[in-house]
Amino acid sequence: MLAKLSQMQEQMAKAQEEIENRIAIGTSGGGAVKVEISGAYKVQSIKIEPDVIDPDDLSMLEDLVAAAINDALTEVQGFHAENAASLTGGLDLGALGLGGLPGLPGGGGGAPGGGAAGPSNRAARRANKH
């Protein structure tokens, strides 16, 4: 039993390391803003096309950056949810009274900016109009 538990811990540690090494890419403004975030939730890079920089409308650029970050974070949370589902065999932890864990089946919370609520900022709403 202890050997099996030790093996499971090793598998979990390996899976966590693999997730932390993955990179999620979020974009907004039709690709004008691109953000890369690791599975460890660390921003790796932010790229901004010069033509979206309007000194008279900085709030639009701020919205584009926020939308790209949220897009990448949603993908990172997906990495974690996939991993949790594979480790639990798809078991719905909420049915066991173990809910409230974001990213896990049956868990609480969701991806930032995710769900059916629709776009949460001006840049995202503009992108959806096209």
Backbone hydrogen bonds, N-H to C=O, Kabsch-Sander energy under -0.5 kcal/mol:
donor,donor_aa,acceptor,acceptor_aa,energy
5,L,1,M,-2.3
6,S,2,L,-2.6
7,Q,3,A,-2.3
8,M,4,K,-2.4
9,Q,5,L,-2.3
10,E,6,S,-2.0
11,Q,7,Q,-2.3
12,M,8,M,-2.5
13,A,9,Q,-2.4
14,K,10,E,-2.4
15,A,11,Q,-2.6
16,Q,12,M,-2.5
17,E,13,A,-2.2
18,E,14,K,-2.3
19,I,15,A,-2.3
20,E,16,Q,-2.5
21,N,17,E,-1.3
22,R,18,E,-0.6
22,R,19,I,-1.5
24,A,37,I,-3.2
26,G,24,A,-0.5
26,G,35,V,-2.9
28,S,33,V,-1.7
31,G,28,S,-0.6
32,A,28,S,-0.6
32,A,29,G,-0.8
33,V,28,S,-2.0
34,K,47,K,-2.7
35,V,26,G,-3.0
36,E,45,S,-2.5
37,I,24,A,-2.4
38,S,42,K,-2.8
39,G,19,I,-0.5
39,G,22,R,-1.9
40,A,20,E,-0.7
41,Y,38,S,-2.0
44,Q,36,E,-3.5
45,S,36,E,-1.5
47,K,34,K,-3.1
49,E,32,A,-2.9
52,V,49,E,-1.9
53,I,50,P,-1.6
54,D,52,V,-0.9
57,D,54,D,-2.5
60,M,57,D,-0.8
61,L,57,D,-1.0
62,E,58,L,-2.5
63,D,59,S,-2.3
64,L,60,M,-2.3
65,V,61,L,-2.5
66,A,62,E,-2.5
67,A,63,D,-2.6
68,A,64,L,-2.2
69,I,65,V,-2.4
70,N,66,A,-2.6
71,D,67,A,-2.1
72,A,68,A,-2.2
73,L,69,I,-2.7
74,T,70,N,-2.1
75,E,71,D,-1.5
76,V,72,A,-2.3
77,Q,73,L,-2.6
78,G,74,T,-1.5
79,F,75,E,-1.8
80,H,76,V,-2.0
81,A,77,Q,-2.5
82,E,78,G,-2.6
83,N,79,F,-2.1
84,A,80,H,-2.6
85,A,81,A,-2.6
86,S,82,E,-2.2
87,L,83,N,-2.3
88,T,84,A,-2.2
89,G,85,A,-0.6
90,G,85,A,-2.2
91,L,88,T,-1.2
93,L,91,L,-1.1
93,L,105,P,-1.2
94,G,105,P,-0.6
95,A,92,D,-1.1
96,L,92,D,-0.5
96,L,93,L,-0.7
97,G,94,G,-1.5
98,L,93,L,-2.6
104,L,101,L,-1.9
107,G,104,L,-2.9
114,G,111,A,-2.4
118,G,115,G,-0.5
125,R,121,N,-2.2
126,R,122,R,-2.5
127,A,123,A,-2.3
128,N,124,A,-1.9
129,K,125,R,-0.8
129,K,126,R,-0.9
130,H,126,R,-0.6
130,H,127,A,-0.8
